[in-house]
Amino acid sequence: LSWVPVWFLSTGLRLQLLSYYITSYLYLRNAYINMKTTAYLTTLKDACAKALYHLTG
């Protein structure tokens, strides 16, 4: 029965690693989405500014 704590420990470690990977993945995913959104909004803002410039100029 000495293998039970070792198995339990390794399972706990695996779960910890898994949660770490999931957290990292979600964080990176959110960062990537935010980056894309920011870039999109900036492009949109630039487009609006250019359109206004052409309309007024």
Phi, psi and omega per residue, in radians:
L1 nan 0.099 -3.110
S2 -1.282 -0.309 -3.119
W3 -1.378 -0.322 -3.096
V4 -1.054 -0.892 3.124
P5 -1.066 -0.656 3.134
V6 -1.117 -0.780 3.132
W7 -1.115 -0.749 3.136
F8 -1.098 -0.748 3.136
L9 -1.101 -0.801 -3.131
S10 -1.149 -0.604 3.100
T11 -1.165 -0.752 3.100
G12 -1.063 -0.717 3.134
L13 -1.137 -0.721 3.122
R14 -1.115 -0.729 3.110
L15 -1.115 -0.680 3.122
Q16 -1.106 -0.793 3.114
L17 -1.093 -0.734 -3.132
L18 -1.073 -0.807 3.135
S19 -1.131 -0.617 3.101
Y20 -1.114 -0.778 3.136
Y21 -1.116 -0.748 -3.134
I22 -1.097 -0.789 3.133
T23 -1.059 -0.801 3.137
S24 -1.075 -0.768 -3.128
Y25 -1.067 -0.824 -3.133
L26 -1.109 -0.697 3.140
Y27 -1.103 -0.818 3.141
L28 -1.133 -0.670 -3.141
R29 -1.102 -0.815 3.117
N30 -1.078 -0.740 3.130
A31 -1.076 -0.746 -3.141
Y32 -1.119 -0.780 3.137
I33 -1.111 -0.749 3.115
N34 -1.076 -0.728 3.135
M35 -1.080 -0.822 3.138
K36 -1.106 -0.743 3.136
T37 -1.094 -0.775 3.132
T38 -1.072 -0.790 3.133
A39 -1.086 -0.733 3.140
Y40 -1.098 -0.814 -3.139
L41 -1.121 -0.678 3.115
T42 -1.102 -0.773 3.119
T43 -1.082 -0.752 3.130
L44 -1.086 -0.760 3.132
K45 -1.083 -0.762 3.131
D46 -1.097 -0.734 3.140
A47 -1.084 -0.762 3.111
C48 -1.110 -0.746 3.137
A49 -1.082 -0.747 3.134
K50 -1.143 -0.737 3.135
A51 -1.085 -0.790 3.104
L52 -1.082 -0.712 -3.139
Y53 -1.084 -0.754 -3.133
H54 -1.215 -0.625 3.137
L55 -1.203 -0.724 -3.108
T56 -1.469 -0.514 -3.115
G57 -1.550 nan nan
